[in-house]
Amino acid sequence: MGLSNQEVNRYSRHLLLPEVGLEGQLKLKSAKVLCVGTGGLGSPLALYLAAAGVGHLGLVDSDVVDYSNLQRQVIHHTSDVGKPKITSAAEKLRDLNPHIEIIEHETMLTAENAFDICSRYDIIADGTDNFSTRYLTNDVCVLLGKPNVHASIFRFEGQASVFHAKEGPCYRCLYPEPPPPGEIPSCAEGGVLGVLPGLLGVVQATEVIKQILGIGDPLIGRLLMFDALGMRASELQIEKDPNCPICGTSPSITALQDYQAFCNSAAASGEPHAEIAAIEAAARSRQAGEVLLLDVREPHEWDICRIEGAVHVPLNELPARCGELDPSKEIVVYCLMGARGRKALEILKSQGFHKAWNMRGGLRAWAAEVDGAMPLY
């Protein structure tokens, strides 16, 4: 396998680097890399790997392009709204570099398909936004002996590392247990600075290329943390945990598991959450004020849109302001998507509000079931 004249011209700036050269570019051409996710992190990651000439680039995604993606997921364009993300991404990558192969896996990565998909690639790059897929990606990489190039983002901060159990710690060495459900808001609830995934996705692409070429100092055993507001980067050393359940000296995890159940286990105990559908909450609220609608979102979210007649008490103020509410009234609490509403419900129950419910799906459910004209964010 060599390079065509066109490829020599395309990759000439790589070929001029002694650390890459022709031999390195041929390594890139023969490499097989899987990008898990084609969203905020996956967009710059896949674009730069394709531009660099990674010869076999796999994509895993089951989502569709939405207007709210376009602020940060730069591989997708306005004309792609409604398309499968994987189709949109593959089109851009093939147009960017027709000399490489793009393999589309239009599915979620699951315990059932992870071995089959990941075993076809040399390096796995995790650009996901949920804990269940992060733990799944880690575990399949450990069991297959493959490097997991990881990044995550939230609001104005991001972090990146390379988890490779053959040479250092894995993701479980750093995070043995997932946080309780709802403890850390998703980007859809907490927001994210649009340029931040670009920065961290490029770090991922850099680490993937270094792994392929065998050059530089990889982020194995190191967690790079980036603060966009302070424009500061710091580093945390990660030690391999001898008691790690999957990469330790006596591993207890030898097969993939139910990762949704694993990440939701923190909510398995205790009283089930009382929930009500948005359309039912709307019907009850119209009955001569029988139901109080309690909005626990942040003030800047309240400014974007609100339900007429609702009372606004931000979640962090609720414990101190429960005295402003009438415990004899039925209360329906809501946030944007439901997670903060469940926390608010726990606070109300602990303060003696026994006729309280959380609106299932939050304000997004209200917009879908009750008020289609409400702006969504």
C-alpha positions as CSV (number, residue, x, y, z in Angstrom):
1,M,0.0,0.0,0.0
2,G,1.4,3.4,-1.0
3,L,0.1,6.9,-1.5
4,S,-1.2,8.2,-4.8
5,N,0.1,11.5,-6.2
6,Q,-3.1,13.2,-5.0
7,E,-2.6,11.8,-1.5
8,V,1.0,12.9,-1.4
9,N,-0.1,16.5,-2.3
10,R,-3.0,16.3,0.3
11,Y,-0.8,15.1,3.1
12,S,2.4,17.0,2.2
13,R,2.5,19.0,5.5
14,H,2.5,15.7,7.3
15,L,5.1,14.2,5.1
16,L,7.4,17.1,5.9
17,L,7.4,16.2,9.6
18,P,10.2,13.7,10.3
19,E,8.0,12.3,13.1
20,V,5.3,11.4,10.6
21,G,6.8,11.2,7.1
22,L,5.7,8.6,4.5
23,E,5.9,5.8,7.0
24,G,3.7,7.6,9.5
25,Q,1.2,8.6,6.8
26,L,0.9,5.0,5.7
27,K,0.2,4.0,9.3
28,L,-2.6,6.6,9.4
29,K,-3.9,5.2,6.1
30,S,-4.1,1.7,7.4
31,A,-5.5,2.6,10.9
32,K,-9.0,1.7,11.9
33,V,-10.6,4.2,14.4
34,L,-14.2,4.1,15.8
35,C,-15.8,7.4,16.9
36,V,-18.6,6.7,19.4
37,G,-21.0,9.6,18.8
38,T,-21.1,12.3,16.1
39,G,-22.2,15.2,18.3
40,G,-20.3,18.0,20.0
41,L,-17.1,16.0,20.5
42,G,-17.5,13.6,17.6
43,S,-17.8,16.4,15.1
44,P,-14.3,17.9,15.4
45,L,-12.9,14.5,16.3
46,A,-14.1,12.9,13.1
47,L,-13.4,15.9,10.9
48,Y,-9.7,16.1,11.9
49,L,-9.2,12.3,11.8
50,A,-10.6,12.3,8.3
51,A,-8.5,15.3,7.2
52,A,-5.4,13.6,8.7
53,G,-6.0,10.6,6.5
54,V,-7.1,7.9,9.0
55,G,-8.0,5.3,6.4
56,H,-10.9,3.5,8.1
57,L,-13.2,5.7,10.2
58,G,-16.2,4.1,11.9
59,L,-19.1,6.1,13.3
60,V,-21.7,5.0,15.8
61,D,-24.8,7.1,16.3
62,S,-28.6,6.6,16.3
63,D,-29.7,10.2,16.8
64,V,-31.1,12.7,14.3
65,V,-29.9,16.3,13.7
66,D,-31.9,19.0,15.7
67,Y,-31.6,22.8,15.5
68,S,-30.3,22.8,19.1
69,N,-27.3,20.7,17.9
70,L,-26.0,23.3,15.5
71,Q,-24.5,25.7,18.1
72,R,-21.7,23.2,18.7
73,Q,-22.0,20.1,16.4
74,V,-20.1,21.7,13.5
75,I,-20.2,18.6,11.2
76,H,-24.0,19.1,10.8
77,H,-25.6,22.0,8.9
78,T,-29.0,23.6,8.9
79,S,-30.0,21.7,5.8
80,D,-29.3,18.5,7.8
81,V,-32.0,19.0,10.4
82,G,-34.1,15.9,10.6
83,K,-31.5,13.7,9.0
84,P,-29.8,10.9,10.9
85,K,-26.6,12.3,12.4
86,I,-24.6,9.4,11.0
87,T,-25.8,10.1,7.5
88,S,-25.1,13.9,7.8
89,A,-21.6,13.2,9.3
90,A,-20.6,10.6,6.7
91,E,-21.6,12.9,3.8
92,K,-19.3,15.7,5.1
93,L,-16.4,13.3,5.8
94,R,-16.5,11.7,2.4
95,D,-16.6,15.1,0.8
96,L,-13.7,16.2,3.0
97,N,-11.5,13.2,2.1
98,P,-12.6,10.8,-0.6
99,H,-9.5,8.7,0.0
100,I,-10.7,7.2,3.2
101,E,-13.4,4.6,4.1
102,I,-16.3,5.7,6.3
103,I,-18.2,2.9,8.0
104,E,-21.6,3.8,9.4
105,H,-23.1,2.0,12.4
106,E,-26.5,3.6,12.7
107,T,-27.3,2.3,16.2
108,M,-26.7,2.9,19.8
109,L,-23.6,1.2,21.3
110,T,-25.1,-1.5,23.5
111,A,-23.9,-4.5,25.5
112,E,-25.3,-6.7,22.7
113,N,-23.4,-5.1,19.8
114,A,-20.3,-3.5,21.4
115,F,-18.0,-6.5,21.0
116,D,-19.0,-7.0,17.4
117,I,-18.5,-3.3,16.5
118,C,-15.5,-2.4,18.6
119,S,-13.5,-5.5,17.7
120,R,-13.2,-4.3,14.1
121,Y,-11.1,-1.2,15.1
122,D,-7.7,-0.5,16.6
123,I,-8.7,2.6,18.7
124,I,-12.0,3.6,20.2
125,A,-12.7,7.3,20.7
126,D,-15.5,8.0,23.2
127,G,-17.4,11.2,22.4
128,T,-20.6,10.3,24.2
129,D,-22.6,12.4,26.6
130,N,-24.0,9.8,29.1
131,F,-22.5,7.7,31.8
132,S,-24.0,4.4,30.7
133,T,-22.3,4.5,27.3
134,R,-19.0,5.7,28.9
135,Y,-18.9,2.7,31.2
136,L,-19.8,0.4,28.4
137,T,-17.1,1.9,26.1
138,N,-14.6,1.5,28.9
139,D,-15.4,-2.1,29.7
140,V,-15.4,-3.3,26.1
141,C,-12.1,-1.6,25.5
142,V,-10.6,-3.2,28.6
143,L,-11.9,-6.7,27.6
144,L,-10.7,-6.3,24.0
145,G,-7.4,-4.7,25.1
146,K,-7.9,-1.5,23.0
147,P,-7.1,2.1,23.9
148,N,-10.1,4.3,24.8
149,V,-9.5,8.0,23.9
150,H,-12.0,9.8,26.1
151,A,-13.3,13.3,26.5
152,S,-16.3,14.9,28.2
153,I,-17.6,18.4,28.5
154,F,-20.0,20.4,30.7
155,R,-20.9,24.1,30.6
156,F,-17.4,25.8,30.4
157,E,-15.2,22.9,31.4
158,G,-13.9,19.7,29.8
159,Q,-11.5,16.9,30.4
160,A,-9.7,14.3,28.4
161,S,-7.6,11.2,28.9
162,V,-6.5,8.0,27.2
163,F,-7.6,4.9,29.2
164,H,-5.6,1.9,28.1
165,A,-5.6,-0.9,30.7
166,K,-2.6,-2.6,29.1
167,E,-0.5,0.4,29.9
168,G,-2.3,2.3,32.7
169,P,-5.6,3.0,34.4
170,C,-9.1,2.6,32.9
171,Y,-12.1,4.9,33.3
172,R,-13.3,2.8,36.3
173,C,-10.0,3.5,38.1
174,L,-10.9,7.2,38.0
175,Y,-14.7,6.8,38.4
176,P,-15.5,3.5,40.2
177,E,-19.2,4.4,40.4
178,P,-21.4,6.7,38.4
179,P,-23.0,9.7,40.1
180,P,-26.6,9.3,41.2
181,P,-29.1,9.9,38.4
182,G,-29.8,13.6,38.0
183,E,-26.8,14.6,40.1
184,I,-24.9,16.0,37.1
185,P,-27.2,17.7,34.5
186,S,-26.8,16.8,30.9
187,C,-25.7,19.4,28.4
188,A,-29.4,19.6,27.4
189,E,-30.2,20.8,30.9
190,G,-27.0,22.4,32.1
191,G,-25.9,23.9,28.8
192,V,-22.5,24.0,27.2
193,L,-20.3,26.7,25.6
194,G,-20.5,26.0,21.9
195,V,-16.7,26.1,21.2
196,L,-15.8,23.9,24.2
197,P,-16.4,20.5,22.4
198,G,-14.3,21.8,19.6
199,L,-11.3,22.2,21.9
200,L,-11.7,18.8,23.6
201,G,-12.6,17.0,20.4
202,V,-9.3,18.3,18.8
203,V,-7.5,17.0,21.9
204,Q,-9.0,13.6,21.3
205,A,-8.1,13.6,17.6
206,T,-4.5,14.6,18.6
207,E,-4.3,11.7,21.1
208,V,-5.7,9.2,18.5
209,I,-3.1,10.3,15.9
210,K,-0.3,10.0,18.5
211,Q,-1.5,6.5,19.3
212,I,-1.4,5.5,15.7
213,L,2.0,7.0,15.0
214,G,3.5,5.9,18.4
215,I,4.9,9.4,19.0
216,G,4.8,11.9,21.8
217,D,3.6,11.5,25.4
218,P,0.1,10.1,25.5
219,L,-2.5,11.1,28.1
220,I,-2.3,7.6,29.6
221,G,-2.5,8.0,33.4
222,R,-3.1,11.7,33.1
223,L,-6.4,13.6,33.1
224,L,-6.2,16.9,31.2
225,M,-8.7,19.4,32.7
226,F,-9.6,22.6,30.8
227,D,-11.4,25.7,32.1
228,A,-12.6,27.9,29.2
229,L,-13.6,30.9,31.3
230,G,-10.2,31.0,33.0
231,M,-8.4,29.8,29.9
232,R,-6.4,27.4,32.1
233,A,-5.4,23.8,31.7
234,S,-4.4,21.6,34.6
235,E,-3.5,18.0,34.9
236,L,-4.3,15.2,37.4
237,Q,-2.3,12.0,37.7
238,I,-4.4,8.9,37.6
239,E,-3.1,5.7,39.2
240,K,-4.1,2.2,38.2
241,D,-6.4,0.8,40.9
242,P,-5.3,-2.7,41.9
243,N,-8.9,-3.2,43.1
244,C,-10.6,-2.0,39.9
245,P,-13.4,-4.4,39.2
246,I,-12.4,-4.8,35.5
247,C,-8.7,-4.0,35.1
248,G,-7.4,-4.8,38.6
249,T,-5.5,-7.8,39.8
250,S,-8.7,-9.8,40.5
251,P,-11.4,-8.5,38.2
252,S,-15.0,-9.3,39.0
253,I,-16.3,-7.9,35.7
254,T,-15.5,-10.4,32.9
255,A,-18.4,-9.6,30.6
256,L,-20.5,-6.7,29.6
257,Q,-23.6,-5.9,31.8
258,D,-26.8,-3.8,31.8
259,Y,-25.3,-0.3,31.9
260,Q,-28.6,1.5,32.2
261,A,-29.4,-0.5,35.3
262,F,-25.8,0.0,36.6
263,C,-26.0,3.8,36.2
264,N,-29.6,4.0,37.6
265,S,-28.8,1.8,40.6
266,A,-28.5,4.9,42.9
267,A,-32.2,5.5,42.3
268,A,-33.2,1.8,42.9
269,S,-33.8,2.2,46.6
270,G,-36.2,4.4,48.4
271,E,-39.7,5.6,47.6
272,P,-40.6,5.8,43.9
273,H,-41.0,9.3,42.5
274,A,-44.7,10.4,42.1
275,E,-45.1,11.6,38.5
276,I,-47.8,13.1,36.5
277,A,-48.1,13.6,32.7
278,A,-48.0,17.2,31.4
279,I,-51.4,17.0,29.8
280,E,-53.0,15.8,33.1
281,A,-51.2,18.6,35.0
282,A,-52.6,21.1,32.6
283,A,-56.1,19.8,33.0
284,R,-55.9,19.9,36.8
285,S,-54.3,23.4,36.9
286,R,-57.4,24.7,35.0
287,Q,-59.8,23.5,37.7
288,A,-60.1,26.8,39.7
289,G,-56.5,26.8,40.9
290,E,-56.6,23.4,42.5
291,V,-53.0,22.7,41.5
292,L,-50.0,24.9,41.9
293,L,-47.4,24.6,39.1
294,L,-43.9,25.1,40.6
295,D,-41.1,25.9,38.2
296,V,-37.7,25.1,39.7
297,R,-35.5,26.1,36.7
298,E,-32.8,28.8,36.9
299,P,-33.8,32.5,36.5
300,H,-32.3,32.7,33.0
301,E,-34.3,29.7,31.9
302,W,-37.5,31.3,33.3
303,D,-36.8,34.3,31.1
304,I,-36.7,32.2,28.0
305,C,-40.2,30.7,28.5
306,R,-42.7,29.9,31.3
307,I,-46.1,28.5,31.9
308,E,-48.6,31.2,32.7
309,G,-49.7,31.2,36.3
310,A,-46.7,29.1,37.5
311,V,-44.7,30.0,40.6
312,H,-41.0,30.2,40.2
313,V,-38.6,29.0,42.9
314,P,-35.1,27.9,41.7
315,L,-34.1,24.5,42.9
316,N,-31.2,25.8,45.0
317,E,-33.5,28.2,46.8
318,L,-36.3,25.7,47.4
319,P,-35.2,24.3,50.8
320,A,-35.2,27.8,52.3
321,R,-38.4,28.9,50.6
322,C,-40.7,26.0,51.2
323,G,-42.5,28.1,53.8
324,E,-43.9,30.3,50.9
325,L,-45.9,27.3,49.6
326,D,-49.2,25.9,50.9
327,P,-48.8,22.2,51.9
328,S,-52.5,21.7,51.7
329,K,-52.5,22.4,47.9
330,E,-51.6,19.9,45.2
331,I,-48.3,20.9,43.7
332,V,-46.9,19.9,40.3
333,V,-43.2,20.7,40.2
334,Y,-41.3,20.8,36.9
335,C,-37.9,21.7,35.3
336,L,-36.8,21.5,31.7
337,M,-36.6,17.7,31.3
338,G,-37.5,16.2,34.7
339,A,-34.3,15.4,36.6
340,R,-34.3,18.6,38.7
341,G,-38.0,18.2,39.2
342,R,-37.4,14.8,40.9
343,K,-34.8,16.5,43.2
344,A,-37.3,19.2,44.1
345,L,-40.0,16.6,44.8
346,E,-37.7,14.9,47.3
347,I,-37.2,18.3,49.0
348,L,-40.9,18.9,49.2
349,K,-41.7,15.5,50.5
350,S,-39.1,15.9,53.2
351,Q,-40.8,19.2,54.2
352,G,-44.2,17.6,54.6
353,F,-45.7,18.3,51.1
354,H,-47.5,15.0,50.6
355,K,-49.7,16.1,47.7
356,A,-46.8,16.8,45.2
357,W,-45.9,15.3,41.9
358,N,-43.1,15.8,39.4
359,M,-44.2,16.6,35.8
360,R,-42.9,13.7,33.7
361,G,-40.6,15.0,31.0
362,G,-40.7,18.6,32.3
363,L,-41.3,21.6,30.2
364,R,-40.4,19.8,27.1
365,A,-43.3,17.4,27.6
366,W,-45.5,20.5,28.3
367,A,-44.5,22.0,24.9
368,A,-45.1,18.6,23.2
369,E,-48.5,17.8,24.8
370,V,-50.0,21.1,25.8
371,D,-48.5,24.2,24.2
372,G,-46.9,23.6,20.8
373,A,-46.1,27.4,20.5
374,M,-43.8,27.4,23.5
375,P,-40.1,28.0,22.5
376,L,-37.8,25.0,23.2
377,Y,-34.2,25.3,24.2
